[in-house]
Amino acid sequence: MKTFYPLPVLGAPSQPPPFDWQGWYDAVGGRTITIDEATMWLGRIQTEQYPRFDGPVAETRREFVSPADASEWVKGRARALGADLVGIAEIEPTDIYRDRSVNYRYAIVVGARMAYEQFVTVPSESAAVECLRIYFSLGETVLHLADELRAAGIACGVEHPIGDSSVLHVPLALKAGFGELGRHGSIIHPELGPLFRIGSILTNLEMVTDEPMDAGIAAFCDKCQACRIFCPADAIPDERYHDGTVDPIGNPRYVVDTGKCFPYFARANYCSACLSVCAYHHKQWATMNDGTVGPYPTVPFGTVPAPTDPSENVHIYPKLRRDESSPWHR
């Protein structure tokens, strides 16, 4: 039975605020990474895609025989438009950033895989470019699907993959059956691994929702420490974070030390090391463009930047190993 919340649905007070990118960059001394191709993709997102978030809704509404029929049509159109993953989730207050609200009950969550070939060395300019390229291409999928919904007389809202949105993509994607939450804080899919990006379209079209996945991935992460060992910033936890919140299948989350992660991320080509070194079914998802199995990635080790902890507009995170030496890092 669905549990509908009054519209607009307000973000729960316990939820984090939207990530303050500028505040974090200011805290570490500003943006210092310059990658021309990545800047090009970001510019295209801002100039070509942001203006297309809204659009007219046709007066004549397409009728569906059932919520299942609506779900099937939406998923078919999403895949035809380039989505590698698509699922439906009901929106709850815990899916919305604190102090934000949405006027919709459902999220159509879409995902697109990134090319492992660009992540064989991380951090790298090629990995940074691939992230931005997928943000753009998945953004096109999201925008075209929103256009088709509006042409069918169905109002909707766009939540772009690059963020700056009202909803948290990861909780919605977990409920939509995209995989399980990994030790590195990203979702791991059984076939795509963790190397994919997520966007959403919000709507009141009644659809059948998907179910969270329990494929044993969380249990694998409890034993594996690949991302923990290879994180250049030494920011990934040993244990789950027991703050009373759990993921959709009942597990406490692993929570990364953002105060250690971001200073490295902001200086080292936006990193992504934790994604590409993920060992879950590595030979299955870590393939090159020609379909062959890719090599295990190369990750540099060196001096870990000093942690940075902004005092305002930040989410709660543990401060990991701040006074301990690491066996893998200097």
N, C-alpha and C positions, 0 to 999 in steps of 0.2 A: 504494500500500500504506500502510495506516495505521500510525503509530508510537505505540503506547500507552505511557504512562509509568505506573510503579507508583502505585497509589492509597495515600494521598492524593498528589496532584500538588503539589509544593512550588514556590513562587515562586523564580525564579532569583536568585542573590545580586546579579547585575548589574541587576536591575529596581529601579525606584524604590519607596520606601515609600509607603503610602497618603497621599494629600494631607492634610496637617495643617491643616485649615481654621482651627481655633481658634488654633493657633500663629501662622499668618500674620496673622489679625486682630489678635492681641495685638501682633504686631510693628509694625503700622501704627496702633496706638492704639485698637484695638477696633472693633466694628461701629457705624457711624454712619448707615447707610441705614435709613429707616423708610418702608415703602410698605405701607399697610394691606392691600391686596388680595394682594400677594405674601406677606405674613405669614400671611394667611388660608390660602392654598394650602399653604404650608409646614406650618402647624399641622395641616391635614387629612392631609397625607402622614404626619406623625409620629403622629397619634392614630388615624387610620382605616386606614392602610396598613401601617405597621411591625408592628403586632400580627398581621397576616395573612401574614407571610413563611413561616410553617411551617403544616403541616396534615396530617391523617391520610391515609395511602395505602391505597387499597382493596385487599382481599386478592386479588381476582380481577383478573388482568392482561390487558389487551387484547393480542391477538396480531396481529402484522403479517406479511404474506407475505414482506416483504423490507425492508432498510434504506431503499430508495427509497420504498416504500409508507409507512413511518413518517415520512419527511421530508415527503412530500406531505400526509399528514394533519396534521402539526404546522403546516406553513406555511398550510394552508387554515384551520385554527382560529385562527391568529394574525391573519390578514387579516380573518376574520369578527369578531374581537374588537377591530378598530380599527387594527391595525398598517399603516403605509404601506410599510414595508420589513420583510423577514424573511429570514434566512439561517442556515445551520448551519456551525459551525466546530469543529474539534477543539481541545481545550485543551492548551496546552503551558506549560512553566515560564515562558516569556517573556510569557505572557498573565496572569500572576499577580503581585500585589504582593510585594515582598520581605517575608519573615517571615510570609506568609500561605500557606494551602494550601486545596485543594478536593478533594472526594471524588467528582468527576465527570469524565467524559471529553469530553463535548460541551457546547457552548453554543448555545442557540437565541437568536439575536440579533434584536431587533426595534427598529424605528425609527418615529418619528412626526414629521411635518413641523410646523414652527411657522408662524404666519400672518405673511407678510411685511408686511402692512398695519400691524402693531404695531411694525415696525422701520424705518419710513420716517424717523424721527428717532432717532438713537442717539448717546450713551446716553439712555435715557428710562425713565420709570416704566412706560410701556406695554410696552416690550420686556422689562423685568424681570418684569412680571406674566405675560407670555406664556410666558417660560421656565418659571416655576413652574407655570403652568396645564398645560403639556405634560408636565412632570415628573409631575404628578398623573394626567393622563389616560393617559399611557403606562404609568404605574405600575399603573393599573387593568387595562390590557391584559396586562401581565406577570403580575399576580396572578391574573387569571381564567384565563389560559393554564396557570399552575401548578396551579390548582384542577382544570382538566380533565385534565391529566396525572396528577395524584394519583387522580382519580376513575377513571382508566383503569388504575390499579395501577402507575403509573410514578413512582418517587421523583424528586424534583427540588429544586433550591435556587433562591431568588430573589436576583437582583442588581439592585436598584432603580435606575432611571435617574438619580436624584439623587446617586448615588455612595455613599461610606462602605461600600465593598464589598471583595471579595477579588480580583476580576478587573479588568483594564483593558479597558474597553468598546471603546476605539478599535482596538487591535490585533485583537481578535476580530471587530469589524465589518469591518475591512479584509479579513481572511481570508474572511469571509462574503459578500464581494462587494458591499459598500455603496458603494464608490467608491474614491477615491485621496486620500492625505494632502496637504492644501494647505499653502501657505506659512505660513498662520496657525495651523497645528497641528491643525486640525479636518479631518474628512473632507468631501470634495466629491463629491456624487452627480451623475451626468449630468443627471437631471431635477429633483431636489430642491435642487440646489446644496448649500450647507453648512448650511442653516437647518432642521436636524432634531436630535432627541435620540435617545439609544440606551439600551436596557436589555437584560438577558439572563436566561434561565432555564437553569440547568445541570442535566444529567441524564446517566445512563448508557445511555439508550435508544439503540440503534445506529441511526444515520441516515447517509444520503449527505451528505457535506459539500459546500459550495459552493467556488468558486474565487475568488481575488483578481481584481480588475478592473484591466485596463490599457486605458483608453479615451483616453489622451493628455492626461489632466488634469494629471498631474505635469509634463509638458512645457510645458503652458500656464502653470502656476505659475512655471516657471523664467523665463518672459518677462514675465509680468504682475507689477506691484508695487502693485496697488490697495490691498490690505490693509496693505502696508508703508507706503504714503504716508499713508493715512487713519487709521492707528492713533494715537489720541490720546496714548498713553503712549510712542510711539516704541520699541516693544518687539519688533517683528517683524524677522526677519533679512534681510540681503541675500543670503546664501549658505546652502547646505545645511550641516548640522553633521556633519563627518566624524569621528565617534568610533568607527567600526567597525561600528555597527549600521545595518541597512537595513530598509526596509519590505517587505511581502510580494512586491513586484515588483522589488526590488533597488535601490531608490533610498535614498541617505542622507536622513535626515529634516531638515526645517526645525524648529528648536527656538526657541521664544519665550523672551525674557528675562523670566522670571516675576518677578524682583526689580524690574523696571520696570512690568510689567503689573499685578501685584496691588495696589500702592498706588493706582493709578487705578481699577481694577475695584472696590475696596472703598469708594471715595468717590463714584463716578459711576454709580449705578444698575446696577451689575454689567455695564456697558459693552456688549459684543456688537457693537461697531462693525465688527470685522474680518469678522464673518459677513455682515452685511447689505451691505457694500460689495464683497463678492466679485464679480468681473466675469465669472466663468465662466458662459456661457449665461444672463446676467442676465435677459434678457427672457423666458426660458423658465420660470424658477422664481420670479422676483420679481414675483408677481401679487397684486393686491388681492383682497378677498373676493368681488367681483363678477366676477372672472376677467380684468379688464383689467390691462395691464402697469403696474406701479407705477413711481413716479419713483425716480431714484437717490437714496439716502438723504442726509440732511443730518447732517454730523458736525462738532461744534464743535472748534476748535483753541484751545489756551491754554497755560498753564504746565504743564509736565510735573512731576508730584510727584517728590520725591527717591526714588531707589531704596531698597528695603529688602531685606536679605538675612539671613533667620534662619539661625542657625548649626546648628540641629538639625532632624532629621526632614524634610529637604528633598531633592528630586530634583536631579539635576545639570542645570544650564542655563548657556548662555553669557551673559556680561555684555556686552551689546551697546552700542557707541557711548557708553560711560559718560563718556568724556572728549572727545567730539566734539559739535560743534553740528550740528543737523539743519536742512536747508533747508526743512522743513515745520513744525517745532515750535520753540517758544521754551524 
